[in-house]
Amino acid sequence: MNIKYYLSLTLLLGACAAPTTSIQLETELPSKENFLFYIDENINLHSSELLNTIQLPSQDYVVPSILNLLPNAKREYRSGIHKGIDFSVPLNAPITAVSDGVVVRSNPQHRDVDIDTYNAFLATSANLSKTPDDIYQYILLGKSIVIDHGYAITPKFRTISVYAHLSSIPEGIMPGAKVSKGEVIGFSGNTGTSDGALKNNKGAHLHWEMHFDGVSGRYFLGQNIPSNYLQNNIEALFDK
């Protein structure tokens, strides 16, 4: 009985001490440091691949460090993911083009819906467990501008910037207009938000996005970048 016990124990200890060369160790994932977005090893954009950096969309307001104001943050109230940066600029601060480009979208005529209709649209999003493109584009962005920068920022992707929740848009900023880096294209506000629907002056800020168009799809700045890299990686896009 004892002999069998000690024999079994010896075999068990021997097995525990045996070499483990047959075990497949998980390979280390590639670092996401300095990537502007990362889908996989073939679809990504590294800061070293930029032809030109861009300027901040509002002077003296830096990329925030609060994760809820950066890309990838969940937006439970509309069942979506934040795909932009919320710059904490005050009401009617001048907003400028981050780089040369051509205006694709401009809707100075936008009028906010009333708060009941606004909440009904959010309820629709909740029921669908996603934010429909039409609700996002034509309700939640408010007065907004989209600029096509072509391939001047990176040769890998067509680049587009989005400026949302504006209070007003100058008359000449219309689809097809050419704009220059640093040119004033609008003024910050709260259109497209619940405060805008309530017709007050609270909650003004600039919601800004940058997208990258390629043959495989469209990607947003910061997509799939871990939170510990996010702010620094985004800052690499802007002029020092």
Backbone bond lengths (Angstrom), bond angles and torsions (degrees), N, CA, C in turn:
res aa  C-N    CA-C-N  psi(-1)  N-CA   C-N-CA  omega(-1)  CA-C   N-CA-C  phi
1 M - - - 1.467 - - 1.519 110.28 -
2 N 1.362 116.97 -51.43 1.452 121.48 179.46 1.513 111.52 -66.60
3 I 1.336 116.13 -38.69 1.466 120.04 179.82 1.525 109.79 -61.26
4 K 1.370 115.35 -44.61 1.471 118.92 179.18 1.528 111.15 -62.73
5 Y 1.348 116.33 -38.85 1.474 120.61 -179.29 1.518 110.75 -62.95
6 Y 1.335 116.45 -49.39 1.467 120.06 -178.95 1.522 111.94 -66.79
7 L 1.347 116.98 -34.61 1.451 120.01 177.21 1.536 110.68 -64.24
8 S 1.336 116.11 -44.15 1.467 120.46 178.35 1.516 111.45 -62.76
9 L 1.361 116.29 -41.35 1.457 120.81 -179.52 1.520 110.77 -64.99
10 T 1.332 116.43 -39.70 1.466 120.87 179.24 1.519 111.30 -63.65
11 L 1.348 115.78 -43.22 1.457 119.76 179.23 1.525 111.20 -64.59
12 L 1.381 117.05 -38.78 1.460 121.05 -179.76 1.521 111.06 -65.42
13 L 1.335 117.17 -45.98 1.456 121.06 178.98 1.521 111.27 -63.75
14 G 1.331 116.43 -37.86 1.453 120.63 178.45 1.510 111.92 -63.66
15 A 1.356 115.37 -38.64 1.455 119.71 179.26 1.519 110.57 -67.46
16 C 1.374 117.39 -39.39 1.463 120.98 179.66 1.515 111.66 -65.00
17 A 1.344 115.87 -30.99 1.462 120.21 -177.34 1.513 112.59 -89.89
18 A 1.327 117.29 -2.97 1.463 120.61 -176.43 1.528 110.09 -68.24
19 P 1.306 118.38 150.41 1.470 121.29 178.56 1.523 111.28 -61.72
20 T 1.336 115.66 149.87 1.471 120.77 -173.93 1.530 111.04 -114.63
21 T 1.290 117.80 35.41 1.463 121.10 -177.09 1.519 112.44 -65.04
22 S 1.324 117.92 -19.01 1.455 120.03 -178.67 1.531 111.92 -83.20
23 I 1.349 118.37 -11.89 1.453 121.30 179.94 1.519 109.26 -78.62
24 Q 1.339 117.01 130.73 1.456 122.13 179.42 1.527 109.38 -86.10
25 L 1.312 116.78 107.79 1.455 120.29 177.97 1.523 109.63 -77.04
26 E 1.346 116.36 141.95 1.454 121.22 179.89 1.519 109.98 -65.31
27 T 1.303 116.41 129.88 1.459 119.97 179.84 1.517 110.44 -71.13
28 E 1.317 116.86 147.54 1.459 121.86 -179.04 1.522 110.06 -68.84
29 L 1.333 115.82 132.32 1.460 120.27 179.18 1.519 109.87 -72.60
30 P 1.333 117.64 147.94 1.465 119.30 179.79 1.526 110.74 -66.16
31 S 1.316 116.52 144.08 1.457 121.24 178.88 1.524 109.63 -68.75
32 K 1.330 116.02 141.93 1.472 121.15 178.29 1.529 111.45 -95.64
33 E 1.315 117.49 9.94 1.458 120.52 -179.19 1.532 109.87 -63.67
34 N 1.348 115.39 134.32 1.470 124.14 176.84 1.527 114.23 72.24
35 F 1.340 117.90 9.06 1.461 119.97 173.88 1.520 109.52 -91.76
36 L 1.331 116.62 138.53 1.461 121.08 177.71 1.525 111.15 -83.77
37 F 1.308 117.51 -29.78 1.461 122.99 164.59 1.517 107.01 -157.14
38 Y 1.322 116.86 159.61 1.466 120.03 -177.49 1.525 108.66 -148.80
39 I 1.328 115.59 113.90 1.464 120.76 175.70 1.528 109.65 -98.26
40 D 1.334 115.66 -52.91 1.458 121.85 173.55 1.526 107.18 -157.07
41 E 1.326 116.92 -171.04 1.467 120.03 -174.77 1.526 112.83 -67.40
42 N 1.333 116.53 -16.79 1.461 120.16 179.86 1.521 113.58 -100.97
43 I 1.318 116.73 -26.05 1.466 121.64 -177.58 1.521 108.86 -118.07
44 N 1.322 115.51 101.24 1.455 120.96 -177.64 1.525 108.13 -168.32
45 L 1.325 115.76 172.37 1.455 120.40 175.37 1.516 108.62 -142.80
46 H 1.323 116.13 119.75 1.463 122.75 178.67 1.526 108.49 -97.67
47 S 1.320 116.42 147.82 1.467 120.14 -177.92 1.524 112.47 -60.59
48 S 1.330 117.15 -24.74 1.468 120.58 178.54 1.528 112.10 -69.63
49 E 1.339 117.23 -13.22 1.465 121.31 -178.18 1.529 112.41 -94.71
50 L 1.319 117.07 7.31 1.456 120.52 178.24 1.523 110.36 -78.81
51 L 1.320 116.64 135.13 1.463 120.89 171.82 1.521 110.48 -80.02
52 N 1.333 115.21 -37.59 1.454 121.69 -178.70 1.520 109.49 -144.38
53 T 1.327 116.42 146.22 1.450 120.11 170.03 1.531 108.23 -87.83
54 I 1.313 116.55 171.75 1.455 121.45 -177.16 1.528 108.92 -122.32
55 Q 1.327 116.58 169.76 1.453 118.75 178.58 1.529 109.95 -100.91
56 L 1.319 116.49 160.63 1.455 120.95 178.33 1.529 109.39 -63.36
57 P 1.337 117.30 146.95 1.469 119.39 -177.20 1.525 114.43 -75.41
58 S 1.319 117.37 -10.64 1.454 120.51 174.97 1.522 108.35 -145.31
59 Q 1.312 116.27 123.27 1.455 121.79 -172.83 1.527 110.87 -58.92
60 D 1.331 115.45 137.82 1.470 123.67 174.59 1.528 114.22 74.46
61 Y 1.338 118.62 7.23 1.468 120.67 177.80 1.524 108.46 -117.38
62 V 1.326 116.26 113.34 1.463 122.36 -170.65 1.523 111.05 -88.71
63 V 1.334 115.22 170.42 1.461 121.56 174.94 1.528 108.10 -63.37
64 P 1.323 118.72 123.50 1.471 119.80 -177.16 1.522 112.26 -69.77
65 S 1.324 115.45 158.09 1.466 121.03 178.00 1.524 111.92 -97.43
66 I 1.330 118.04 -14.62 1.467 122.00 -179.18 1.524 109.48 -71.83
67 L 1.329 116.83 122.75 1.463 120.74 -173.45 1.519 112.69 -62.40
68 N 1.316 118.47 -30.58 1.460 120.95 -179.20 1.526 112.07 -67.34
69 L 1.335 116.96 -16.94 1.464 121.38 179.42 1.522 112.42 -96.82
70 L 1.329 116.61 0.28 1.462 122.22 -175.96 1.529 110.84 -110.60
71 P 1.327 117.81 169.68 1.466 120.29 178.31 1.528 112.37 -59.96
72 N 1.315 114.86 155.18 1.471 126.04 177.02 1.521 114.03 84.28
73 A 1.335 118.21 -9.74 1.463 120.01 178.95 1.526 109.60 -67.87
74 K 1.331 116.41 140.17 1.463 120.21 178.93 1.525 110.39 -73.66
75 R 1.325 115.47 143.64 1.457 122.54 174.37 1.525 107.42 -119.74
76 E 1.343 115.06 85.40 1.458 120.77 -174.27 1.519 112.18 -61.74
77 Y 1.335 117.83 -33.85 1.463 120.30 -174.80 1.528 112.91 -65.28
78 R 1.346 116.58 -20.31 1.463 119.35 178.12 1.526 112.06 -126.63
79 S 1.327 117.05 12.37 1.465 122.16 178.21 1.523 111.72 54.94
80 G 1.322 115.65 51.21 1.457 119.32 -178.44 1.513 112.57 -144.63
81 I 1.318 115.24 -178.30 1.460 123.88 177.70 1.520 108.37 -116.08
82 H 1.310 116.81 136.31 1.458 121.89 176.82 1.527 108.08 -69.33
83 K 1.318 116.90 126.18 1.459 121.12 -178.77 1.523 112.04 -112.73
84 G 1.320 116.78 14.96 1.449 119.57 -177.96 1.511 113.05 -140.68
85 I 1.323 114.64 -165.19 1.460 123.10 178.52 1.518 107.54 -120.14
86 D 1.319 117.14 132.41 1.460 121.55 175.10 1.522 108.75 -98.19
87 F 1.329 115.58 107.29 1.460 121.26 176.74 1.526 108.86 -87.57
88 S 1.322 117.10 130.38 1.463 122.12 -175.24 1.529 111.13 -83.22
89 V 1.305 115.70 65.09 1.461 120.31 179.72 1.527 109.04 -94.55
90 P 1.326 118.45 147.46 1.469 121.00 -178.18 1.525 112.12 -75.81
91 L 1.313 115.32 170.52 1.464 122.02 -179.71 1.527 110.97 -58.15
92 N 1.326 115.13 133.93 1.468 124.27 175.56 1.536 113.99 65.42
93 A 1.329 117.27 24.76 1.468 120.27 171.78 1.526 108.44 -74.00
94 P 1.336 118.84 142.19 1.470 120.45 179.26 1.528 111.55 -66.91
95 I 1.315 115.41 136.16 1.465 123.45 178.48 1.523 107.69 -113.10
96 T 1.324 116.75 132.96 1.463 120.71 -174.08 1.526 111.96 -120.13
97 A 1.325 115.63 154.36 1.462 121.66 175.67 1.529 108.99 -65.19
98 V 1.319 116.93 133.92 1.466 120.54 -177.36 1.521 112.02 -76.66
99 S 1.329 116.82 -18.87 1.456 121.55 179.76 1.531 107.83 -163.14
100 D 1.330 117.04 167.64 1.457 120.39 176.47 1.528 110.56 -59.79
101 G 1.317 116.86 147.69 1.453 119.03 177.48 1.510 112.80 179.28
102 V 1.327 115.07 -171.98 1.455 123.12 -179.67 1.529 108.36 -122.41
103 V 1.326 116.90 132.52 1.460 121.62 -179.03 1.526 109.69 -69.63
104 V 1.326 116.02 127.02 1.463 122.57 177.25 1.529 110.61 -98.79
105 R 1.305 115.34 -37.84 1.468 121.03 -176.66 1.516 109.71 -137.94
106 S 1.327 116.36 139.10 1.454 122.83 173.87 1.522 107.07 -156.28
107 N 1.323 117.42 125.61 1.465 119.81 -176.01 1.533 111.58 -131.54
108 P 1.329 117.53 64.55 1.465 120.08 -179.99 1.516 113.13 -61.65
109 Q 1.332 117.73 -18.04 1.454 122.14 -178.84 1.530 112.97 -82.43
110 H 1.338 118.06 -4.05 1.465 121.35 -177.91 1.530 111.25 -54.96
111 R 1.330 115.80 137.14 1.457 121.83 173.41 1.523 108.71 -126.65
112 D 1.313 115.84 132.40 1.465 119.52 -179.79 1.523 110.90 -67.48
113 V 1.335 115.36 143.58 1.459 120.72 172.80 1.524 109.28 -74.67
114 D 1.320 117.49 167.11 1.463 120.47 176.70 1.526 109.57 -72.70
115 I 1.319 116.41 165.04 1.468 120.92 -172.05 1.527 112.20 -64.30
116 D 1.341 118.74 -33.37 1.466 120.00 178.77 1.530 110.84 -66.61
117 T 1.323 116.41 -42.55 1.469 120.26 177.96 1.520 110.07 -66.42
118 Y 1.328 116.28 -40.83 1.469 121.44 177.80 1.527 110.01 -57.24
119 N 1.330 116.42 -48.91 1.467 120.41 -179.33 1.525 111.49 -65.79
120 A 1.325 116.86 -31.48 1.470 119.88 177.22 1.526 110.72 -66.13
121 F 1.327 117.09 -38.66 1.461 120.16 176.47 1.535 110.95 -64.66
122 L 1.335 116.78 -39.56 1.462 119.90 177.22 1.529 110.83 -65.28
123 A 1.340 116.49 -37.02 1.462 120.32 177.55 1.533 110.77 -64.57
124 T 1.323 116.32 -38.00 1.470 120.51 175.51 1.521 110.55 -60.14
125 S 1.334 116.40 -43.83 1.461 121.01 178.17 1.526 110.81 -61.72
126 A 1.323 115.94 -42.42 1.469 119.89 179.80 1.527 111.10 -63.38
127 N 1.332 116.69 -40.71 1.462 120.16 179.93 1.522 111.96 -65.58
128 L 1.336 115.82 -31.91 1.469 120.47 -179.22 1.521 112.37 -88.44
129 S 1.350 116.02 -11.06 1.477 122.34 -175.73 1.520 112.07 59.97
130 K 1.326 115.79 30.64 1.459 122.21 175.15 1.524 107.54 -164.84
131 T 1.329 116.07 162.23 1.458 120.19 175.83 1.520 108.73 -97.15
132 P 1.340 119.08 111.30 1.472 120.35 178.88 1.527 111.06 -59.40
133 D 1.322 116.48 145.74 1.465 121.22 -178.03 1.522 112.37 -57.88
134 D 1.349 117.04 -38.76 1.458 118.81 -177.85 1.527 111.73 -66.42
135 I 1.326 117.33 -40.35 1.462 120.74 177.94 1.524 110.32 -66.22
136 Y 1.320 115.26 -42.07 1.470 118.92 -179.45 1.524 110.99 -65.41
137 Q 1.324 117.15 -49.74 1.460 121.78 -173.77 1.531 112.68 -70.64
138 Y 1.332 117.14 -42.06 1.463 120.17 -169.01 1.525 114.47 -104.67
139 I 1.329 117.19 -7.65 1.467 120.52 177.09 1.525 110.98 -119.11
140 L 1.334 117.17 -56.22 1.460 121.56 -168.68 1.531 114.56 -78.61
141 L 1.323 118.51 -24.11 1.464 119.57 178.51 1.529 112.14 -81.78
142 G 1.339 117.12 -17.53 1.458 119.82 -179.00 1.522 111.61 63.51
143 K 1.318 115.98 -149.93 1.463 119.64 174.18 1.521 107.43 -67.13
144 S 1.323 116.26 124.95 1.464 119.11 -171.51 1.517 111.38 -147.50
145 I 1.331 113.99 161.16 1.465 122.16 179.74 1.523 107.91 -133.59
146 V 1.322 116.11 139.31 1.464 122.22 173.24 1.524 107.71 -121.89
147 I 1.331 116.55 130.43 1.465 121.66 -179.26 1.529 109.74 -120.32
148 D 1.326 115.16 131.72 1.464 121.65 175.21 1.526 108.21 -92.51
149 H 1.342 116.41 119.72 1.467 121.62 178.98 1.521 112.31 -100.58
150 G 1.316 116.20 4.74 1.456 119.83 179.35 1.524 111.74 59.74
151 Y 1.333 115.16 -137.69 1.465 121.27 -178.15 1.535 111.63 -109.98
152 A 1.326 116.60 24.79 1.467 120.14 -177.67 1.520 112.99 -76.97
153 I 1.343 117.33 -21.67 1.461 120.26 -177.98 1.525 111.01 -91.06
154 T 1.322 116.55 -40.31 1.464 121.77 173.95 1.525 108.75 -148.50
155 P 1.319 118.54 138.76 1.468 120.18 179.22 1.530 112.52 -73.09
156 K 1.324 117.54 -11.37 1.462 120.85 -176.12 1.524 113.08 -79.20
157 F 1.332 116.69 -29.86 1.459 120.35 -173.51 1.525 111.12 -143.35
158 R 1.331 115.45 144.74 1.465 120.43 165.32 1.529 106.65 -68.62
159 T 1.324 116.31 134.90 1.458 120.49 -174.24 1.523 110.64 -114.33
160 I 1.346 116.26 136.48 1.461 123.37 -177.98 1.524 108.84 -129.91
161 S 1.323 117.24 136.77 1.467 120.36 174.89 1.521 110.07 -117.28
162 V 1.344 115.61 146.22 1.461 123.14 -175.84 1.534 108.85 -125.52
163 Y 1.338 116.19 135.83 1.466 123.07 -178.56 1.531 106.78 -126.97
164 A 1.333 117.84 116.11 1.466 120.64 -170.74 1.520 112.86 -125.55
165 H 1.343 115.03 166.44 1.476 125.92 179.86 1.527 111.88 67.39
166 L 1.322 117.59 27.80 1.460 120.56 -177.14 1.531 111.02 -70.65
167 S 1.333 115.41 151.61 1.469 120.03 176.32 1.518 110.81 -85.72
168 S 1.343 116.83 -32.35 1.461 120.94 178.90 1.518 109.55 -159.23
169 I 1.336 114.92 158.76 1.463 122.81 -179.21 1.523 107.49 -130.77
170 P 1.329 118.79 127.32 1.466 120.72 179.92 1.528 112.20 -57.41
171 E 1.308 115.97 152.70 1.464 122.79 -173.87 1.523 112.89 -58.58
172 G 1.315 118.32 -37.46 1.457 120.44 -175.54 1.513 115.10 -79.47
173 I 1.339 117.09 -8.27 1.469 120.21 -179.09 1.524 107.72 -87.24
174 M 1.317 115.20 90.71 1.461 122.28 -177.10 1.523 109.22 -134.50
175 P 1.341 118.16 161.75 1.467 120.27 179.33 1.526 111.80 -52.78
176 G 1.327 114.57 131.17 1.458 121.61 -179.21 1.512 114.07 96.63
177 A 1.347 117.67 -14.30 1.460 120.64 179.84 1.525 110.60 -72.83
178 K 1.324 116.35 138.77 1.454 121.32 175.34 1.527 108.65 -88.19
179 V 1.334 116.20 134.54 1.459 120.92 179.09 1.520 109.16 -124.20
180 S 1.308 115.37 152.81 1.463 121.23 -178.54 1.526 110.50 -107.31
181 K 1.299 115.87 153.85 1.459 122.07 176.05 1.523 109.22 -54.42
182 G 1.325 116.58 126.29 1.451 121.70 179.12 1.513 114.86 89.90
183 E 1.335 117.53 -5.22 1.465 121.00 179.68 1.534 109.97 -73.63
184 V 1.337 116.53 136.90 1.466 120.40 177.18 1.520 109.06 -69.96
185 I 1.337 115.93 124.62 1.468 120.77 -178.18 1.524 111.79 -117.11
186 G 1.333 118.08 -8.71 1.455 120.65 -179.04 1.508 111.19 179.15
187 F 1.344 114.85 -175.56 1.463 120.87 -178.78 1.529 108.64 -134.46
188 S 1.319 116.09 141.27 1.460 121.44 -172.56 1.523 112.12 -68.54
189 G 1.317 115.83 151.25 1.456 120.59 179.94 1.509 112.26 -161.07
190 N 1.332 117.11 -150.03 1.461 121.34 -179.93 1.524 112.41 -136.13
191 T 1.348 117.62 17.04 1.456 119.65 179.43 1.531 109.94 -61.32
192 G 1.323 115.39 143.61 1.464 120.19 -178.68 1.518 113.90 87.05
193 T 1.322 117.89 -3.40 1.461 122.12 178.93 1.537 109.60 -106.51
194 S 1.328 116.43 172.97 1.464 119.82 177.19 1.522 110.97 -64.31
195 D 1.345 117.10 -34.98 1.466 119.46 176.69 1.523 111.07 -65.73
196 G 1.324 116.24 -37.15 1.454 119.32 175.65 1.519 111.29 -62.78
197 A 1.333 116.32 -40.45 1.460 120.64 178.03 1.523 111.50 -66.33
198 L 1.329 116.61 -28.59 1.472 121.49 177.78 1.522 112.13 -84.66
199 K 1.331 116.45 -3.54 1.473 122.65 176.44 1.529 112.55 63.32
200 N 1.336 116.72 37.19 1.461 119.14 174.57 1.518 109.90 -113.69
201 N 1.318 116.92 -179.03 1.467 121.51 -177.69 1.530 112.84 -104.71
202 K 1.315 117.40 17.67 1.461 121.47 -177.95 1.534 110.62 -84.62
203 G 1.329 114.46 162.12 1.460 120.36 170.12 1.513 116.58 69.46
204 A 1.324 117.36 20.13 1.463 119.17 179.64 1.529 110.38 -65.01
205 H 1.315 116.42 137.86 1.462 122.52 175.19 1.530 107.43 -169.01
206 L 1.316 115.84 170.28 1.465 120.44 174.44 1.526 108.63 -106.98
207 H 1.316 116.03 120.84 1.461 120.88 169.22 1.525 106.60 -94.42
208 W 1.337 115.87 119.60 1.465 121.28 -174.97 1.520 109.45 -126.11
209 E 1.328 116.19 135.66 1.464 121.44 178.63 1.523 109.95 -128.02
210 M 1.324 115.65 153.40 1.461 121.04 167.65 1.520 107.81 -131.65
211 H 1.337 114.97 130.84 1.461 121.47 -179.39 1.522 110.10 -119.83
212 F 1.329 113.96 154.25 1.461 121.63 -178.15 1.526 108.53 -124.89
213 D 1.333 115.89 115.43 1.458 122.63 -177.67 1.520 110.38 -96.32
214 G 1.327 116.20 129.28 1.460 121.04 174.47 1.512 109.72 -139.91
215 V 1.312 117.14 177.13 1.467 120.46 -179.11 1.527 111.62 -64.16
216 S 1.323 116.90 -24.11 1.466 120.68 -177.92 1.521 113.02 -89.47
217 G 1.336 118.04 -9.82 1.458 119.45 -179.94 1.515 112.10 147.55
218 R 1.325 115.42 -171.34 1.466 122.55 177.92 1.521 108.81 -114.97
219 Y 1.320 115.80 136.90 1.464 122.08 -176.48 1.523 109.12 -130.00
220 F 1.337 116.45 154.14 1.455 118.68 -178.31 1.521 111.80 -111.85
221 L 1.307 115.50 151.81 1.454 122.49 179.02 1.524 109.97 -54.70
222 G 1.328 116.51 126.23 1.457 121.27 179.35 1.512 114.78 90.82
223 Q 1.330 117.55 -3.30 1.456 120.12 -176.55 1.525 111.70 -60.57
224 N 1.336 115.41 127.59 1.471 123.98 178.34 1.535 113.68 63.72
225 I 1.317 117.59 19.89 1.463 120.00 176.09 1.529 108.69 -93.84
226 P 1.332 118.16 126.33 1.472 120.53 -179.41 1.526 111.71 -59.02
227 S 1.313 115.60 151.12 1.461 121.00 -173.99 1.523 113.08 -60.74
228 N 1.329 117.70 -30.34 1.469 119.33 -177.77 1.533 112.66 -72.15
229 Y 1.338 117.31 -15.38 1.462 121.57 176.94 1.521 113.04 -105.74
230 L 1.320 117.15 -16.85 1.453 122.23 -163.32 1.525 114.28 -55.71
231 Q 1.317 118.53 -55.00 1.466 120.21 -176.55 1.528 111.55 -62.26
232 N 1.319 116.90 -47.11 1.464 119.99 -178.65 1.524 112.19 -63.09
233 N 1.335 116.34 -40.50 1.462 119.64 179.65 1.515 111.45 -64.25
234 I 1.322 116.02 -42.34 1.478 120.00 179.09 1.517 110.79 -65.21
235 E 1.310 116.78 -41.24 1.471 120.55 -179.68 1.522 112.54 -59.63
236 A 1.350 116.54 -26.03 1.465 120.10 179.32 1.529 112.05 -65.40
237 L 1.342 116.96 -18.64 1.457 121.67 -179.76 1.528 112.21 -76.80
238 F 1.329 116.78 -23.64 1.470 120.93 -172.08 1.530 113.20 -98.54
239 D 1.334 114.56 153.16 1.457 120.83 177.16 1.530 109.77 -55.82
240 K 1.315 114.83 141.20 1.464 119.32 176.58 1.521 109.95 -85.30
